[in-house]
Amino acid sequence: MSRNGATAPGGRHLEVGAQVTFEDRTWQVAALVGGRVHLVADDGATACVVAAYLVAAPGFSVIGMAAVAPPAPALWEAVPLAAQERALAWQRHIREVETGLPDAPEKCGVPRPEYDPQRFTLAEREGAKARELTALGWARVSRTTVQRMRLVYRRQGLWGLVDKRHLRAPSTTGRTDERVVAAVLEALRRRRGRRKTTTRQVIELAEQIVADTYGPHRVKLPARSSLYRLVKALADPAEPPGSAARTATGPARCGGPPAVLRPAERVHIATARLGLEAVGEDGGVVEVAVTAALDGASGCVLAAVLHPLQAQPVQLSVLLAEMAVPRPLRPGWPALLEQAYAGGPPGRLMSLPARIEAAAAHPAAVPETLVVDRSPAAVTSAVLAVCESLGVSLETVPPRAADARGGAARTLGVLAGLFARHAAAARPPAAVTEENEDTEEDGAYWSLLQLQDLLDEWITACWHHRPQEQLRHPLLPRASLAPQEMWEVLLGAAGNVPLPLGGQHYGELLPARRCALTESGIRLGGRRYDDACLDEHRGRGQRWEVHHHPYDLRQVFIRLPDGLLHAVPWTQGEHTLRPFDETVRRRTGSVLARRGAGAQPGSERASCFGEAGRVGDFMAVHGIVGDVVHDAGGTTPVAK
């Protein structure tokens, strides 16, 4: 990528002189000053709009810029090479039918006579392509087939041209748990360069890594014979266990990371322990960590995802969806935000209208370079395919070059500490009561979704407007800027605005799986999802492609026969709008906590309390306000 301020090849930027559509009108960008875009219409009208708000506005587009359609990362890696080549061949043929040239639109050349758009209609060019493919030996290619493939390509991009029958390709790791695969890769990396290392030692080290990371007996390990095959499949053929590493003793690199001069030029991925505990979906207590994408130039938090501390690393495709798609453009986001406000704390930093307005101005962009750890789960073939289509460069940090990412890790640690204090202060003072004192003793009050909503609000209202020591100009050492201010300063200095993705790409970037569609809807993660758009597709006896956010299951996205992803809400998502629902939830959690504390095997008290706990659980779920009072038999609940 260029370091002189010019737009990188393949980057999507808004520059002076470009024509855009905004609020159903055509404008020309006249200037970029202080994070604001000055627009001029054909009739002489002028407008000045905040850059982040402009590119996130519904209906905004740059005239003449092709839409970006990234492939589904969770499914592209399952496509074999032959199917990929077939899809790429179809792409060239479709481009020739539509534009006359098989190469990209920016290429120059003279179209062949039968595909000249000035001489023949689109239908005639489709017929010519069908005859050409038939002569080349392609079976069952008619004009209708060419038209169907062309329309699918316009809706789904390159992914629509893939033959879906090839999606179940064999994997080198089989059905082995991804956590075990990551541990084996880490063990191979640690033992690299030791001549006396054996496969058995690699397996034992991998088992120790799994136990230390996820806890003893928390992850089921395959048989030793399967582990031997797994190590053989994952080991580098040029450097099997026992061979010396070719770069194990290489000299350390000198110098620091390159200078960052533009917003979204280099985005660092870091993870930090939050220092808070949340109430899990099973009523237990889970430790929470945060994985964030920090802009290296301005310090803005482009994405921040909360997740259990012992969970798998957050996938890069999820972080790309969070940082590249503005919140107002995401399907169903206003309704989800309203539910979060209905079930959240009474004291808010921002009102609901102010929060929606601030979210439109929140920085969002497709990064030019992603700086990630050198971890086994960080970069996959699917992530590489997505980054290739978006023009994103990936840069992994070697273990010995920790300084390249140390600034982002330290910044995220400060952010986690400040937010932990804010979450503790936002906790209602009347939370400690007789019915939930067991949960309060454990220090868990918020659910993971509530904490995520609090974090998003706090970053928008506080962190982005808090001056930071590292955001100083060398000639102004006593003046520090806030991340939002630095973002606006650099937009004016760079002369262009990085463009985000559209709302339809949010679901495409999320992980996908195959789920059954029954008469009651879709079941995923203990929840049921249903919507009217599923009515005509129920009962077909097939599994459908469903995309979901691993840490926000309030809605999922299903791909219907029209080729588009449709948002399907959680059927019980309106729970937060019911009166006293938060009280019922906390009483239920208290019942579960007391059940776990009092159920000692072989104890008469445990036996009696287990029955009363089940009755109390029923009362709490149905909103019966009362205490469990034991009679002479010790099992009779009485509602007060």
FENSULZI-V858906 format. One record per residue. N is the residue number from 0. SS is DSSP state (helix for helix, strand for strand, loop for the rest). OMEGA is omega in radians with two decimals (none if undefined). D_LAST is the distance of its C-alpha to the last C-alpha in Angstrom with 2 decimals. Layout:
n ss omega d_last
N SS OMEGA D_LAST
N SS OMEGA D_LAST
This chain:
n ss omega d_last
0 loop -3.12 70.33
1 loop 3.12 72.30
2 loop -3.09 71.70
3 loop 3.10 73.77
4 loop 3.11 71.24
5 loop 3.14 72.32
6 loop -3.13 69.91
7 loop 3.10 69.53
8 loop 3.14 70.77
9 loop -3.13 68.08
10 loop 3.13 65.77
11 loop -3.08 64.08
12 strand 3.03 64.67
13 strand -3.05 65.04
14 strand 3.10 68.31
15 loop -3.11 70.38
16 loop -3.13 72.27
17 loop 3.06 69.80
18 strand -3.08 68.81
19 strand 2.99 65.14
20 strand -3.10 63.04
21 strand -3.11 60.27
22 loop 3.05 58.54
23 loop 3.09 60.85
24 strand 3.10 63.99
25 strand -3.10 66.59
26 strand 2.99 67.12
27 strand -3.13 69.35
28 strand -3.10 68.20
29 strand -3.10 70.43
30 strand 3.03 69.10
31 strand -3.06 66.36
32 strand 3.02 65.76
33 loop 3.12 62.94
34 loop 3.12 60.51
35 strand -3.11 61.18
36 strand 3.10 63.16
37 strand -3.06 65.68
38 strand 3.09 66.30
39 strand 3.13 69.17
40 strand -3.13 69.23
41 loop -3.12 72.35
42 loop 3.11 72.43
43 loop 3.12 72.43
44 loop -3.14 68.75
45 strand 3.11 67.22
46 strand 3.08 63.73
47 strand -3.02 62.25
48 strand 3.03 59.09
49 strand -3.01 57.22
50 helix -3.12 58.40
51 helix 3.11 55.00
52 helix -3.10 53.69
53 helix -3.05 56.85
54 helix 3.12 56.86
55 loop -3.10 53.13
56 loop 3.08 53.46
57 loop -3.14 53.03
58 loop 3.13 56.46
59 loop 3.06 58.33
60 strand 3.08 61.20
61 strand -3.10 64.55
62 loop 3.12 67.43
63 loop 3.13 69.61
64 loop -3.12 67.17
65 loop 3.11 66.19
66 loop 3.14 62.52
67 loop 3.12 61.20
68 loop -3.13 59.65
69 loop 3.09 58.57
70 loop 3.12 58.27
71 loop -3.03 54.97
72 helix -3.07 54.90
73 helix -3.07 52.79
74 helix -3.09 55.23
75 helix -3.11 58.60
76 loop 3.11 58.95
77 loop -3.10 58.84
78 loop 3.10 61.90
79 loop -3.06 65.14
80 helix -3.13 68.25
81 helix 3.13 70.06
82 helix 3.08 67.30
83 helix 3.13 67.20
84 helix 3.11 70.98
85 helix 3.13 70.76
86 helix 3.11 68.17
87 helix 3.08 70.33
88 helix 3.09 73.35
89 helix -3.14 71.54
90 helix 3.13 70.58
91 helix -3.14 74.26
92 helix -3.13 75.31
93 helix 3.09 72.64
94 helix 3.13 73.64
95 helix 3.11 77.24
96 helix -3.04 76.34
97 helix -3.02 74.40
98 helix -3.08 76.53
99 loop -3.12 79.78
100 loop -3.11 79.34
101 loop -3.10 77.49
102 loop -3.13 76.61
103 loop -3.06 74.02
104 loop -3.09 74.38
105 loop 3.12 75.89
106 loop 3.14 78.77
107 loop 3.12 82.11
108 loop -3.14 84.49
109 loop -3.13 86.20
110 loop 3.04 84.37
111 loop -3.02 86.15
112 helix -3.07 87.79
113 helix 3.14 85.51
114 helix -3.14 82.38
115 loop -3.13 83.67
116 loop -3.13 81.09
117 loop -3.05 83.94
118 loop -3.05 85.74
119 loop 3.10 83.20
120 loop -3.14 79.87
121 helix 3.12 76.67
122 helix 3.13 76.95
123 helix 3.11 80.54
124 helix 3.06 79.58
125 helix 3.10 76.83
126 helix 3.11 79.43
127 helix 3.12 81.83
128 helix 3.10 79.20
129 helix 3.12 78.42
130 helix 3.13 82.16
131 helix -3.13 82.49
132 helix 3.09 79.59
133 helix 3.11 80.95
134 helix 3.11 84.35
135 loop 3.11 82.76
136 loop 3.08 81.35
137 loop -3.07 77.73
138 loop 3.00 76.62
139 loop 3.09 75.08
140 loop 3.08 75.33
141 loop 3.10 75.80
142 helix 3.10 75.46
143 helix 3.12 72.03
144 helix 3.11 71.00
145 helix 3.12 72.23
146 helix 3.14 70.40
147 helix 3.13 67.13
148 helix 3.12 67.41
149 helix 3.13 68.27
150 helix 3.09 65.23
151 helix 3.13 62.93
152 helix 3.14 64.49
153 helix -3.13 63.83
154 helix -2.98 60.12
155 helix -3.11 59.34
156 helix -3.07 62.28
157 helix -3.11 63.82
158 helix -3.13 60.78
159 helix -3.12 61.36
160 helix -3.11 64.81
161 loop 3.07 63.61
162 loop -3.03 64.03
163 helix 3.11 60.46
164 helix -3.10 61.86
165 helix -3.04 62.71
166 loop -3.11 59.24
167 loop 3.11 58.58
168 loop 3.13 61.23
169 loop -3.13 61.21
170 loop 3.12 59.83
171 loop -3.14 61.39
172 loop 3.11 58.03
173 loop 3.13 56.88
174 loop -3.13 53.16
175 loop 3.12 52.77
176 loop -3.12 49.66
177 helix 3.11 50.53
178 helix 3.08 49.17
179 helix 3.11 51.66
180 helix 3.12 54.45
181 helix 3.13 53.72
182 helix 3.11 53.78
183 helix 3.10 57.13
184 helix 3.10 58.62
185 helix 3.11 57.50
186 helix 3.09 58.98
187 helix 3.12 62.24
188 helix -3.11 62.39
189 helix -3.09 61.87
190 loop -3.10 64.49
191 loop 3.09 66.95
192 loop 3.12 70.37
193 loop -3.01 70.20
194 loop -3.06 73.01
195 loop 3.13 71.60
196 loop 3.10 68.26
197 loop 3.11 67.55
198 helix 3.12 65.19
199 helix 3.12 63.28
200 helix 3.09 62.71
201 helix 3.14 61.41
202 helix 3.14 58.94
203 helix 3.10 57.73
204 helix 3.10 57.33
205 helix 3.09 55.39
206 helix 3.11 53.00
207 helix 3.11 52.51
208 helix 3.11 51.86
209 helix -3.13 49.16
210 helix -3.13 47.46
211 helix -3.06 47.68
212 helix -3.03 46.45
213 helix -3.12 43.61
214 loop -3.14 42.84
215 loop 3.04 44.13
216 loop 3.11 43.76
217 loop 3.14 41.84
218 loop -3.14 44.76
219 loop -3.13 46.54
220 loop 3.09 50.26
221 loop 3.13 52.95
222 loop -3.11 55.56
223 helix 3.13 58.37
224 helix 3.10 60.90
225 helix 3.11 58.86
226 helix 3.08 58.59
227 helix 3.11 62.36
228 helix -3.14 62.91
229 helix 3.11 60.42
230 helix 3.14 62.24
231 helix -3.13 65.56
232 helix -3.06 64.34
233 helix -3.10 62.87
234 loop 3.09 65.63
235 strand -3.13 68.40
236 loop 3.13 71.47
237 loop -3.12 73.73
238 strand 3.11 71.76
239 loop 3.11 70.22
240 loop -3.13 68.62
241 loop 3.14 71.34
242 loop -3.11 73.38
243 loop 3.10 73.75
244 loop -3.08 72.11
245 loop -3.12 74.67
246 loop -3.07 72.87
247 loop -3.10 71.11
248 loop -3.13 73.49
249 loop -3.12 74.18
250 loop 3.13 74.55
251 loop -3.14 71.62
252 loop 3.11 71.57
253 loop -3.14 72.58
254 loop -3.12 71.27
255 loop 3.13 67.82
256 loop -3.14 66.12
257 loop 3.14 67.99
258 loop -3.13 67.47
259 loop -3.02 64.96
260 loop -3.07 66.13
261 loop 3.03 64.14
262 loop 3.12 60.47
263 loop 3.10 59.17
264 loop 3.08 62.44
265 strand -3.13 60.79
266 strand -3.07 57.06
267 strand 3.07 55.71
268 strand -3.12 52.84
269 strand 3.13 50.93
270 strand -3.14 47.73
271 strand 3.06 45.80
272 strand -3.03 42.70
273 strand -3.08 40.04
274 strand 3.11 38.44
275 strand 3.04 34.90
276 strand -3.13 32.34
277 strand 3.08 30.33
278 strand -3.13 27.45
279 loop -3.12 29.24
280 loop 3.07 28.50
281 loop -3.12 27.38
282 loop 3.12 24.83
283 loop -3.10 27.42
284 strand 3.12 29.35
285 strand 3.03 32.86
286 strand -2.98 35.60
287 strand 3.01 37.08
288 strand 3.14 40.74
289 strand 3.02 42.55
290 strand -3.00 45.78
291 strand 3.02 47.64
292 strand -3.06 50.93
293 strand 3.09 52.66
294 strand -3.08 55.70
295 loop -3.10 58.52
296 loop -3.04 60.23
297 loop -3.07 57.48
298 loop 3.13 54.54
299 loop 3.08 52.27
300 strand -3.13 49.41
301 strand 3.11 50.25
302 strand 3.08 47.40
303 strand -3.07 44.52
304 strand 3.05 42.34
305 strand -3.12 39.41
306 strand 3.08 39.06
307 strand -3.05 37.87
308 loop -3.08 40.29
309 loop -3.12 41.27
310 loop 3.09 41.71
311 loop 3.11 45.12
312 loop 3.12 47.10
313 loop -3.11 46.47
314 loop -3.13 49.17
315 helix 3.12 51.82
316 helix 3.08 51.55
317 helix 3.10 47.91
318 helix 3.08 49.05
319 helix 3.10 51.93
320 helix -3.12 49.61
321 helix -3.04 47.46
322 helix -3.02 50.50
323 helix -3.14 52.82
324 strand 3.12 50.64
325 loop -3.09 49.29
326 helix -3.13 45.61
327 helix -3.13 46.26
328 helix -3.10 48.42
329 loop -3.11 45.92
330 loop 3.07 44.56
331 loop -3.05 41.10
332 helix 3.13 40.81
333 helix -3.14 39.80
334 helix 3.10 36.87
335 helix 3.11 35.72
336 helix 3.10 36.02
337 helix 3.08 33.95
338 helix 3.12 31.13
339 helix 3.12 31.46
340 helix 3.14 31.19
341 helix -3.10 28.10
342 helix -3.10 26.24
343 loop -3.13 27.98
344 loop -3.13 27.59
345 loop 3.14 27.63
346 loop -3.10 30.85
347 loop 3.06 33.78
348 loop -3.11 37.42
349 loop 3.02 38.64
350 loop -3.11 37.51
351 helix 3.10 37.50
352 helix 3.13 40.95
353 helix 3.13 42.42
354 helix 3.13 41.16
355 helix 3.13 42.82
356 helix 3.13 46.02
357 helix 3.12 46.12
358 helix 3.11 45.62
359 helix 3.13 48.75
360 loop 3.13 50.75
361 loop -3.12 49.41
362 loop 3.08 52.39
363 loop -3.08 52.73
364 loop 2.96 55.88
365 loop -3.06 57.50
366 loop 3.04 58.73
367 loop -3.14 62.38
368 strand 3.06 61.82
369 strand 3.12 58.74
370 strand -3.04 58.91
371 strand 3.06 56.81
372 strand 3.09 56.57
373 loop -3.11 58.80
374 loop -3.09 55.97
375 loop -3.06 56.24
376 loop -3.03 53.41
377 loop -3.01 54.60
378 loop 3.08 57.46
379 loop 3.13 57.72
380 helix 3.12 60.17
381 helix 3.11 57.64
382 helix 3.10 57.15
383 helix 3.12 60.93
384 helix 3.12 61.33
385 helix -3.13 58.85
386 helix 3.11 60.48
387 helix -3.13 63.90
388 helix -3.12 63.01
389 helix -3.11 61.50
390 loop -3.12 64.31
391 loop 3.07 62.11
392 strand 3.11 63.79
393 strand 3.13 61.98
394 strand 3.12 62.79
395 strand -3.11 61.49
396 strand 3.07 61.43
397 loop -3.11 63.23
398 loop -3.09 61.56
399 loop 3.14 64.25
400 loop -3.08 64.01
401 loop -3.12 60.62
402 helix -3.13 61.89
403 helix -3.13 62.01
404 helix -3.07 58.21
405 helix 3.14 57.36
406 helix 3.12 56.95
407 helix 3.13 54.33
408 helix 3.11 52.40
409 helix 3.12 52.45
410 helix 3.13 51.40
411 helix 3.07 48.45
412 helix 3.07 47.44
413 helix 3.12 47.44
414 helix -3.12 45.42
415 helix -3.14 42.79
416 helix 3.14 42.49
417 helix 3.14 42.19
418 helix 3.11 39.59
419 helix 3.10 37.45
420 helix 3.11 37.37
421 helix 3.14 36.54
422 helix 3.09 33.61
423 helix 3.12 32.25
424 helix 3.14 32.68
425 helix 3.14 31.02
426 loop -3.11 27.79
427 loop -3.11 25.12
428 helix -3.12 24.68
429 helix -3.08 20.88
430 helix -3.08 20.75
431 loop 3.11 19.96
432 loop -3.09 16.27
433 loop -3.04 14.37
434 loop -3.13 13.62
435 loop -3.11 17.31
436 helix 3.10 19.29
437 helix 3.11 21.09
438 helix -3.14 22.46
439 helix 3.12 23.46
440 helix 3.11 25.39
441 loop 3.11 27.40
442 loop -3.11 28.40
443 loop 3.13 27.42
444 loop -3.09 25.56
445 loop 2.92 27.63
446 strand -3.10 28.51
447 helix 3.12 32.24
448 helix 3.10 32.54
449 helix 3.09 30.86
450 helix 3.12 33.25
451 helix 3.12 36.15
452 helix 3.10 35.38
453 helix -3.14 35.15
454 helix 3.13 38.44
455 helix 3.13 40.25
456 helix -3.10 39.25
457 helix 3.10 40.23
458 helix -3.12 43.57
459 helix -3.03 44.41
460 helix -3.00 43.44
461 loop -2.97 44.38
462 helix -3.10 46.38
463 helix 3.12 49.00
464 helix 3.12 49.66
465 loop 3.13 49.84
466 strand -3.11 53.48
467 strand -3.05 54.42
468 strand -3.06 57.20
469 strand 3.14 58.81
470 strand -3.14 59.18
471 strand 2.99 62.33
472 strand -3.11 65.81
473 loop 3.13 68.53
474 loop 3.10 70.39
475 strand -3.01 67.26
476 strand -3.10 65.82
477 strand -3.11 63.77
478 strand 3.10 62.00
479 strand -3.12 59.10
480 strand 3.01 57.57
481 strand -3.13 54.12
482 helix 3.14 53.83
483 helix 3.11 53.55
484 helix 3.12 56.63
485 helix 3.09 58.59
486 helix -3.13 57.82
487 helix 3.11 59.27
488 helix -3.09 62.28
489 helix 3.07 63.15
490 helix 3.12 62.85
491 helix -3.13 65.55
492 helix -3.11 67.68
493 helix 3.13 67.51
494 loop 3.08 68.41
495 strand -3.10 66.08
496 strand 3.08 62.41
497 strand -3.07 60.88
498 loop 3.06 59.41
499 loop 3.07 56.07
500 strand 3.10 55.37
501 loop -3.09 54.02
502 loop -3.12 50.54
503 helix -3.12 51.70
504 helix -3.11 52.55
505 helix 3.13 49.06
506 helix -3.13 47.99
507 helix -3.08 51.45
508 helix -3.11 51.17
509 loop 3.11 47.82
510 loop -3.08 47.82
511 strand 3.05 48.16
512 strand -3.14 47.46
513 strand -3.10 47.93
514 strand 3.09 44.91
515 strand 3.08 44.65
516 loop -3.10 43.82
517 strand 3.12 41.95
518 loop 3.14 40.69
519 loop 3.10 37.29
520 strand -3.11 39.00
521 strand 3.07 39.52
522 strand -3.11 37.37
523 strand 3.09 37.81
524 loop -3.13 35.79
525 loop 3.13 32.74
526 strand 3.11 32.67
527 strand -3.11 34.07
528 strand -3.10 36.47
529 loop 3.12 37.81
530 loop -3.10 39.90
531 helix -3.12 42.24
532 helix -3.13 45.29
533 helix -2.98 44.66
534 helix -3.05 44.88
535 helix -3.09 48.61
536 helix -3.10 48.59
537 loop 3.01 45.95
538 loop 3.13 46.98
539 loop 3.10 50.28
540 loop 3.13 49.66
541 loop 3.12 50.57
542 strand -3.02 49.00
543 strand 3.11 48.88
544 strand -3.09 49.40
545 strand 3.09 46.08
546 strand -3.09 45.98
547 strand 3.03 42.83
548 strand -3.06 41.94
549 loop -3.05 40.96
550 loop 3.06 38.31
551 strand -3.05 37.19
552 strand 3.12 36.28
553 strand 3.05 34.92
554 strand 3.07 38.10
555 strand -3.12 41.12
556 strand -3.12 44.68
557 strand 3.11 46.50
558 strand -3.12 50.24
559 loop -3.09 51.11
560 loop 3.09 54.62
561 loop 3.11 55.62
562 loop -3.10 55.71
563 loop 3.06 53.12
564 strand 3.14 49.69
565 strand 3.13 46.84
566 strand 3.12 43.43
567 strand -3.05 40.57
568 strand 3.01 37.04
569 strand -3.05 33.94
570 loop 3.14 32.11
571 loop -3.10 28.68
572 helix 3.14 30.18
573 helix -3.14 28.42
574 helix -3.08 25.03
575 helix 3.13 25.39
576 helix -3.13 25.78
577 loop 3.10 22.36
578 loop 3.05 19.70
579 loop -3.12 17.27
580 helix 3.14 19.20
581 helix 3.10 19.93
582 helix 3.14 16.32
583 helix 3.14 15.73
584 helix -3.11 18.99
585 helix 3.06 18.26
586 helix 3.09 14.95
587 helix 3.08 17.11
588 helix 3.10 19.78
589 helix 3.10 17.65
590 helix 3.14 16.74
591 helix 3.14 20.47
592 helix 3.14 21.53
593 helix 3.11 19.59
594 helix 3.13 20.91
595 helix -3.12 24.40
596 helix -3.05 24.19
597 helix -3.07 23.01
598 loop 3.06 25.07
599 loop -3.10 28.19
600 loop 3.08 30.66
601 loop -3.09 31.19
602 loop 3.11 28.15
603 helix 3.12 26.01
604 helix 3.12 23.04
605 helix -3.14 23.81
606 helix 3.14 23.95
607 helix -3.09 20.59
608 helix 3.12 18.97
609 helix 3.11 20.80
610 helix 3.14 19.18
611 helix 3.12 15.63
612 helix 3.14 16.70
613 helix 3.11 17.89
614 helix 3.12 14.74
615 helix 3.10 12.78
616 helix 3.10 15.68
617 helix -3.13 15.40
618 helix -3.09 11.79
619 helix -3.11 12.96
620 helix -3.09 16.16
621 loop 3.01 14.83
622 loop 3.11 12.56
623 loop -3.11 9.12
624 loop -3.12 7.01
625 loop 3.10 4.84
626 strand 3.11 6.68
627 loop 3.13 9.17
628 loop -3.08 9.61
629 loop 3.04 13.14
630 loop -3.12 14.50
631 loop 3.10 18.24
632 loop 3.06 19.04
633 loop -3.06 16.96
634 loop -3.04 15.78
635 loop 3.07 12.75
636 loop 3.14 9.61
637 strand 3.12 6.35
638 loop 3.13 3.78
639 loop none 0.00
